[in-house]
Amino acid sequence: MHPAPIFRMEAAGALADHLRQYPLATITAAPEGVLRVAQAPVLLREVGGGLVLDFHLSRNNALAAHLVAGFEAVAVSLGPEAYISPDWYASEDQVPTWNYVSLEAQGLVSPLDEEALVALLDDLSAQEEAKLAPKPAWTRAKMSPGRFDAMTRAIVGARLTVNRLEATFKLSQNKTQADIDGVIFALADHPLALAMQEVR
C-alpha cells in the first residue's frame, strides 16, 4: 500500500463496492518458500463476524496443491488507473505521476468443500450477470445434465480469511482543487475521472 495516509481508504462500504466492481484479483503466496501468483475472481463474504474472500483455482494451478496444508497469501484487486501528466495541473513545476485504486487483502488460505465451491460459483456468476442486465441472467440450469459437475471437478475452491484489508485510492488528494479539476477534465470519460469525482 502507498505509505501516505492521505491516499488510504478505510470505509468498509467503499472497499466492498470496489471488490464487487473489480473482482479479479492477483493472489500471491510463497508456500514452501517458493513465490507463486494466480489470477482469480474473488467474492467478498462476511462469515462469523469476519471477512473472507472466496475464489477458485484450476486443479493444475501451482497454488492448488498447497490448499490442504493452507498458506498465507495477499490478494490484490486493481481498479481504474492512469498516467497523470503535469500539463493537466494548474500549478507549475509538477512532475508526472500515476493515479490508481488498489485493494489488498491478506490472510490464511484454506480449501472450500464441494458445497461451498458450488455456492461460490453460483453467487459469483449471479453477481457478474446482474451487471449485464437487461440480458437474461445465465445460470448453470442452462447447461447439459452432468456438464457442470464434470467441469467443477477441474477446479478447487479456496477461502482467504482476511486479517488485513487495506486500500489505496491515489486520486490527487495531495493536489489543489484547481489541479484536481484539470486532471478530471483531461481524463474526460476515463473511469478514473469518475473515481476522482466520487472521492472529491
C-alpha positions, 0 to 999 in steps of 0.5 A: 500500500502507498505509505501516505495516509492521505491516499488510504481508504478505510470505509468498509462500504467503499472497499466492498463496492470496489471488490464487487466492481473489480473482482479479479484479483492477483493472489500471491503466496510463497508456500514452501518458500517458493513465490507463486501468483494466480489470477482469480475472481474473488467474492467478498463474504462476511462469515462469523463476524469476519471477512473472507474472500472466496475464489477458485483455482484450476486443479493444475494451478501451482497454488492448488496443491498447497490448499490442504496444508493452507498458506498465507497469501495477499490478494490484490484487486486493481481498479481504474488507473492512469498516467497523470501528466503535469500539463493537466495541473494548474500549478507549475513545476509538477512532475508526472505521476500515476493515479490508481485504486488498489485493494489488498487483502491478506490472510490464511488460505484454506480449501472450500468443500464441494458445497461451498465451491458450488455456492461460490460459483453460483453467487459469483456468476449471479453477481457478474450477470446482474451487471449485464442486465437487461440480458437474461441472467445465465445460470448453470440450469442452462447447461447439459445434465452432468456438464457442470459437475464434470467441469467443477471437478477441474477446479478447487475452491479456496477461502482467504480469511482476511486479517488485513484489508487495506486500500489505496485510492491515489486520486490527487488528494495531495493536489489543489482543487484547481489541479484536481479539476484539470486532471478530471477534465483531461481524463474526460470519460476515463473511469478514473475521472469518475473515481476522482469525482466520487472521492472529491 
